[in-house]
Amino acid sequence: MAEEMKKSGQGQQSGGDVVKGDFSTILVGVGTLLDNTITPISKMVAQALDSLTVVAKQILEGVSSSLGDKK
């Protein structure tokens, strides 16, 4: 009887390990999905900011040169 309880207890523990394993697999999958989604978006945002920086610099240079011509 005690051996049967040990075996059933071990079965429950391994079942808990399976649930923990499945949960960690899901978390890893979700993390990978988020990483694969966020990385291209962050690259696009970085490129857009770089473009805005170039445009802003050109605008400031234009304003500076036009103010310099009026003096």
C-alpha positions in Angstrom: 0.0 0.0 0.0 2.8 2.4 0.9 4.6 1.5 -2.3 1.5 2.2 -4.3 1.2 5.6 -2.7 4.8 6.4 -3.4 4.3 5.4 -7.1 1.1 7.5 -7.4 2.9 10.4 -5.6 5.8 10.1 -8.1 3.3 10.1 -10.9 1.8 13.3 -9.7 5.1 14.9 -9.3 6.1 14.0 -12.8 2.8 15.3 -14.0 3.6 18.6 -12.3 6.9 18.7 -14.0 5.2 18.2 -17.3 2.9 21.2 -16.6 5.9 23.3 -15.6 7.7 22.2 -18.7 4.8 23.0 -20.9 4.4 26.4 -19.2 8.1 27.2 -19.7 7.8 26.1 -23.3 4.9 28.5 -23.8 6.8 31.3 -22.1 9.8 30.7 -24.3 7.6 30.6 -27.4 5.8 33.9 -26.4 9.2 35.5 -25.7 10.5 34.4 -29.1 7.4 35.7 -30.9 7.6 39.0 -29.1 11.3 39.3 -29.9 10.8 38.5 -33.6 8.0 41.1 -33.7 9.7 43.9 -31.8 13.1 43.7 -33.5 12.0 44.7 -37.0 9.7 47.4 -35.5 12.6 48.8 -33.5 14.8 48.8 -36.6 12.1 50.7 -38.6 11.7 53.2 -35.8 15.5 53.7 -35.7 15.6 54.3 -39.4 12.7 56.8 -39.3 14.5 58.7 -36.5 17.7 58.8 -38.5 15.8 60.1 -41.5 14.1 62.8 -39.4 17.5 63.8 -38.0 18.8 64.3 -41.5 15.8 66.3 -42.5 15.9 68.4 -39.4 19.6 69.1 -40.0 18.9 70.2 -43.6 16.1 72.5 -42.4 18.3 74.1 -39.8 21.2 74.5 -42.3 18.7 76.2 -44.7 17.4 78.5 -42.1 20.9 79.3 -40.9 22.1 80.1 -44.4 19.0 82.2 -45.2 19.5 84.2 -42.0 23.2 84.6 -42.8 22.4 85.9 -46.3 20.0 88.6 -44.9 22.7 90.1 -42.6 
